[in-house]
Structure formats: structure tokens, C-alpha cells
């Protein structure tokens, strides 16, 4: 007969596992490993989601808004200055003030982006281009303004040069910056609402609880005692922690999805709409300034308005967003202002087709100078809706971060405590066999 001392370690382990203490020892290892795996997964899930929700709320979404403000302010500045240029001589003070406010807003947004948009080479490159070219643009506008006040035709050339610089260099860089921040924001939403991490967390929580239940039943079988209090307490702790973590993660995911659906997505649509409205206004004014000598702006106007108009156009989408948020009056005002804007442009285009350029300019100046003009009503409506969407985002994003409050400390502490309690309960039974 082979002696025990001659058996291999593997054989001795197999023999030990056939004993009650061996089975209890194996269960101890599995229970502790299962609890710790659940704790690690829960900690990593909570940490990644809290970081994503915090980044979306305080970094990427605000930077996306700044990028949208930069683009919209520059577009509106160009639309305002080209409209102002039609008047000749001294421009209306309100128009001049609006242009300066747009430049100030664009400069402030660019400054914030310069400080905080350091995570992307694309964003840094775009910021550099805008910072270098924006003073050149404003200088050309001032040159055009000075010549226009004196009635010099060369002012139109400076204005054309400024608009081309903006359209060919500055706005594409602003668009690149916007796209870079939009990509970062979408990545943050993806991390914060990942279904895979939630599934893994559910599976490991179920496994940890199942192992503890199996351990409790086995102890009941071998010891003829109904409950092992330490193991029972460990089971309760893991079960409570699992429910807390799953509810917190699910609540965070729902709040972050709401922040995207009701907040940042509408902000993107509304910002794009405002930008195109400003671009259409600029195209219309430059067409009038050229007095039929250049068709590029007229063609671009048609392209822009086709994107805005129609059942699937941006105006319809923006109106639908307003109605979905309960602002039906804002939706009606938006659609009526856009209809009025198109009707106004149709009259201008009719004057131009008839060769009545002076009448077209006079009509454009007369109907565009009032703060209640269709273009200004559109702009004011879109700004108000954007502010409302930003408010909805802020509230939902705050809910997302608060949903995980306390879990960063509770998960590791309660997991370790549950593992220790389970080990103590099992060791009590193992020691009875010595």
C-alpha cells in the first residue's frame, strides 16, 4: 500500500477535498473570491461611471457649448455686419453693438476653449487657427466699415475678403473644434451608459449571492443548524450592496441618457439651426452688396434654406423639440418667424430678378433693421430654446452624479466586511473538525 507521504500534492489535495473540512475550505475560497470579484467589478463600474458623468457635466458638455457659442457668435457677427453694410454711411448703433457683442462672446468662448481644450490635437490646432485669424477678420471688417462710412466702393472688397476668410478658414476651424468636443462628449455618454458594464455587474452580484446561499445551505446540511449568523450577515450585506449598486448605476444611466436626449442633443440641433440662420442672413446681404455680380452667395443661401426648411429640416426639428419640452408657443413662434423670413427673402429676390437692386436693398434694410425682424426673432427664439435645453441638461447631469453618491466608499468597505464575515462563519465550522 502506498503511504500518505509518498502521495503527490495533487493526490493529497484531492483526498482532502473529499472530506468535510476540505469542502468547507473550498467553499471558503470560492465565497471570498466571488465577493471580492463582485467588489472589484462594482468599484470599477462605479468609478468609471462617476468619472464619465462628472466629465460630461463639468468638462465636455460645457466645452461643446463653448464651441457652439464660438461658431454661432462668429456666424451671427458676419451676418450682422454684412446686413449693416447695406445701409451705407453710419451704421445703426444697435447693429454695431450686436456685432461687438458677438465678437466679445466669441473671444470669451475661445479663451475658455484655449485653457481647457488640451486633450485633443485637433482641438488645439483649431484653437490656434482661430486665435491667429480672428484679429485679421475684425481688422478687415473695420477697414470695410471705414470705407463704407466715406462711401468708397473698396469697402465692399474688404467685406468680401473678411467673409471669405471667415468662411474658408475660421468657421471650418470652429467646426473642427466643435466636432472634437462632440466626439469627446459622445465618448463620455458611451462610458456612462454602457450596457456591458451593467451586465457584468449583475452577473457577478448574482454569482456572489449564489455562492453565499450555497455555503449557507451546505453548512445547514453538515452541521444540522438552520443558520450560520456570520455567513447570513455576509449574504445580507452583499445582497443589500448589490441592490444599492445596481439601482445607483441604473439611475445614473437613465439620468445621463435624459441629459443627452433632453439637453445636449437639442443644444446641438438648436446651435446648428442658429448658425445656418446667420449664414443665410450673411449670404443674402452679400448677394445684395454684389448687386448680381456674384452668384455664389445666392446659391449658398438656397442650400442653407433647404437644410432649414421642410418637414425634416432643422426648423421643424427645433420646433418638435420645443413641443416635446412643453414649449408649444416657442415652436409656433419659431415656425412663423421662419415663414416670415422666407417671405421677406422672396420679395427681395423678386426685386433682384426684376433688376431693381436699389429697391431690393431698401426693402432689406427697412425690414431687417427692427429688433422684431424675422431674422432677429429667429435668433432670439433659438437662443431662448438653447438656454432652456442647457438648463435641462444641467439638472439631469446633476442627478446622474448624485445617483452614485456614497457608493465609492460603501462598495469596498462592505465587500471586505462581507468576505470577512463569510470566512469567520465557515472557519467556525471547519474548526469543529479538528
PyMOL commands that set and color helices and strands:
alter all, ss='L'
color gray80, all
select helices_A, chain A and resi 4-6+9-17+20-85+93-116+121-149+154-192+195-223+229-290+296-308+314-324+328-353+357-368+374-403+407-431
alter helices_A, ss='H'
color red, helices_A
deselect
rebuild
show_as cartoon
